[in-house]
Amino acid sequence: MLVLVLLIMIPHRIFSMGHEVTTKPEEWSKDLDYSADMHDYIHNKLTVFENSIKSGFKDGKWYPHESLEGGRKTIAYGHKLKGDESFDKGLTEEDAKSLLVKDTLEAYRRAFNSYKNKYGLKEWNKLSNKAKIALTDLSFNIGNTKDYEEAFYKRDVKEIKKLINKRGYKPEGGGTNSLDSRNQSIIDNYISTDDWSFESNAMKQWLMEDNPLA
């Protein structure tokens, strides 16, 4: 009996130790989860998606620059200027990253609220961390996730890939930017992975929440 208990407890401990390996940033809402995958997405992928060529970066600071899609100017990592924002004195890298975390939180909350209102909190919690990040990226880039939610709910990977590959925008000067590299990165890192599926995430949920030995 003791051996059986140890066999059950050891994997849980290993998983628990590896599940939350990063501290939730102070900009992040206390009522929403923040995974190691989300941390990596924000700091190592979203920064590249939004401004890999460092437009507007001069003398160690970030300044507003024209947006490729037109409209209001953008600063640092995809932040569209709002209201009376000007940032005419520039932003340090630390301030730019803090602003990015806040913008990502807004995108995550939009995706969360939209999905939850349609399918319920229980269904949102069934999604893996990587599925949530894919929805967050769509929300960050497009502004909403309504056209994608049914495919995620049905776990229709083929349809999800098809919809993501259609994502793009029309630059102010004309033509189309298909966002091919960004779309493929999201698919490779957050859709075509072994731990994306509902089944694997359900096991993680059991280990974290329902296991009586937890």
C-alpha positions in Angstrom: 0.0 0.0 0.0 2.9 2.4 0.9 4.5 1.7 -2.5 1.2 2.5 -4.3 0.9 5.8 -2.4 4.5 6.8 -3.3 4.0 5.9 -7.0 0.9 8.2 -7.1 2.5 11.1 -5.0 5.9 11.3 -6.7 4.6 12.2 -10.2 2.3 14.8 -8.6 5.1 16.4 -6.8 7.3 16.5 -9.9 4.5 18.0 -11.8 3.6 20.6 -9.1 7.2 21.7 -8.9 7.4 22.2 -12.7 4.0 23.7 -13.3 4.4 27.2 -11.9 8.1 28.0 -12.4 7.6 31.8 -12.7 6.2 34.5 -10.6 3.0 36.3 -11.6 4.0 39.9 -12.6 2.5 42.7 -10.5 0.7 44.0 -13.6 -1.3 40.7 -13.9 -4.7 40.3 -12.4 -4.8 38.2 -9.3 -8.0 36.5 -10.4 -6.5 35.1 -13.7 -3.9 32.4 -14.0 -0.4 33.1 -15.3 1.6 30.1 -16.5 5.2 29.6 -17.4 4.0 29.2 -21.0 2.4 32.6 -20.8 5.6 34.2 -19.5 7.6 32.7 -22.4 5.0 33.8 -24.9 5.0 37.4 -23.7 8.8 37.8 -23.4 10.2 35.6 -26.1 7.5 35.4 -28.8 5.1 38.4 -28.6 8.0 40.9 -28.5 9.2 39.4 -31.8 5.8 39.2 -33.3 5.0 42.8 -32.6 8.3 44.6 -33.2 11.3 42.4 -34.2 12.9 45.2 -36.1 12.6 47.6 -33.1 10.8 50.4 -34.9 10.8 53.5 -32.8 13.8 52.4 -30.6 16.4 55.1 -30.4 19.1 55.9 -27.9 17.9 53.3 -25.4 14.3 54.3 -25.4 11.1 53.5 -27.3 9.2 56.3 -29.1 5.9 56.2 -31.1 6.0 55.2 -34.7 3.6 54.8 -37.6 1.5 51.6 -37.5 1.8 49.3 -40.5 -2.0 48.8 -40.5 -2.6 52.6 -40.2 -4.6 54.5 -37.6 -3.1 55.7 -34.3 0.6 55.4 -33.8 2.2 52.4 -32.0 4.9 52.3 -29.4 7.3 49.5 -28.5 5.6 46.1 -28.6 2.3 46.7 -30.4 0.8 49.2 -28.1 -1.6 51.5 -29.9 -1.7 55.0 -28.4 -4.9 55.7 -26.6 -6.7 58.9 -25.6 -4.1 61.5 -24.7 -1.2 59.1 -24.5 1.9 60.6 -26.3 5.0 59.0 -24.7 6.9 61.9 -26.2 9.7 61.4 -23.6 10.0 57.8 -24.6 9.8 54.6 -22.7 12.6 52.5 -21.1 12.7 48.8 -22.0 11.4 48.0 -18.5 8.4 50.4 -19.0 7.8 48.9 -22.5 7.7 45.3 -21.1 5.4 46.4 -18.3 3.1 48.0 -20.9 3.2 44.8 -22.9 2.2 42.7 -19.9 -0.8 45.0 -19.3 -1.8 44.8 -23.0 -1.5 41.0 -22.9 -3.6 40.9 -19.8 -6.3 42.9 -21.6 -6.2 40.5 -24.5 -6.3 37.5 -22.2 -9.3 38.9 -20.4 -11.2 39.6 -23.6 -10.6 36.0 -24.7 -11.5 34.7 -21.3 -14.8 36.7 -21.0 -15.9 36.0 -24.6 -15.3 32.2 -24.3 -16.7 32.0 -20.8 -19.8 33.9 -21.7 -20.5 31.5 -24.6 -19.5 28.1 -23.2 -19.1 28.7 -19.4 -16.2 28.9 -17.0 -15.9 25.1 -16.8 -15.2 24.8 -20.5 -12.6 27.6 -20.3 -10.8 25.7 -17.5 -10.7 22.6 -19.7 -8.5 24.4 -22.2 -4.8 23.8 -21.9 -2.5 26.7 -21.1 -1.3 26.6 -24.7 -4.8 26.8 -26.2 -5.5 29.9 -24.0 -2.3 31.5 -25.2 -3.3 30.9 -28.9 -6.7 32.6 -28.1 -4.8 35.4 -26.3 -2.6 36.0 -29.3 -5.6 36.2 -31.6 -7.3 38.6 -29.2 -4.1 40.8 -29.0 -3.7 41.0 -32.7 -7.4 41.1 -33.9 -9.2 42.4 -30.8 -11.6 39.5 -30.4 -11.8 35.7 -30.7 -15.4 35.1 -31.7 -14.6 33.6 -35.1 -12.3 31.0 -33.5 -14.1 29.9 -30.3 -16.3 27.2 -31.8 -13.3 25.4 -33.3 -11.5 25.5 -30.0 -14.6 24.3 -28.2 -14.9 21.3 -30.6 -11.1 20.7 -30.4 -11.1 20.8 -34.2 -7.4 21.2 -34.7 -7.7 21.1 -38.5 -10.2 24.0 -38.5 -8.2 26.0 -35.9 -5.1 25.8 -38.1 -7.2 26.8 -41.2 -8.7 29.8 -39.4 -5.3 31.0 -37.9 -3.7 30.7 -41.4 -6.3 33.1 -42.7 -5.3 35.8 -40.2 -3.8 38.9 -41.7 -4.5 42.6 -42.3 -4.4 45.2 -45.0 -1.6 47.8 -44.7 -2.5 51.4 -45.1 -0.7 51.6 -48.4 -2.6 48.7 -49.9 -2.0 45.0 -50.4 -2.2 42.3 -47.7 0.0 41.2 -44.9 -0.8 37.6 -44.3 1.2 37.2 -41.0 2.5 33.8 -42.2 5.4 33.5 -39.9 3.4 34.6 -36.8 0.5 32.3 -37.7 2.9 29.3 -38.2 4.7 30.0 -35.0 1.4 30.0 -33.0 0.4 26.7 -34.7 3.7 25.1 -34.1 4.1 26.2 -30.5 0.5 26.2 -29.2 -1.7 24.0 -31.5 0.5 21.2 -32.9 1.9 20.1 -29.5 1.3 16.9 -27.5 0.1 18.9 -24.4 -2.5 21.0 -26.3 -5.3 18.4 -26.2 -8.1 18.4 -23.8 -7.2 14.9 -22.6 -3.7 15.8 -21.5 -4.9 19.0 -19.9 -7.6 17.1 -18.0 -4.9 14.9 -16.5 -3.1 18.0 -15.4 -6.2 19.4 -13.8 -6.7 16.1 -12.0 -3.2 16.1 -10.7 -3.5 19.7 -9.5 -7.1 19.8 -8.2 -8.9 16.5 -7.9 -6.2 14.1 -6.7 -7.1 13.4 -3.0 -3.4 13.1 -2.2 -2.6 16.6 -3.5 
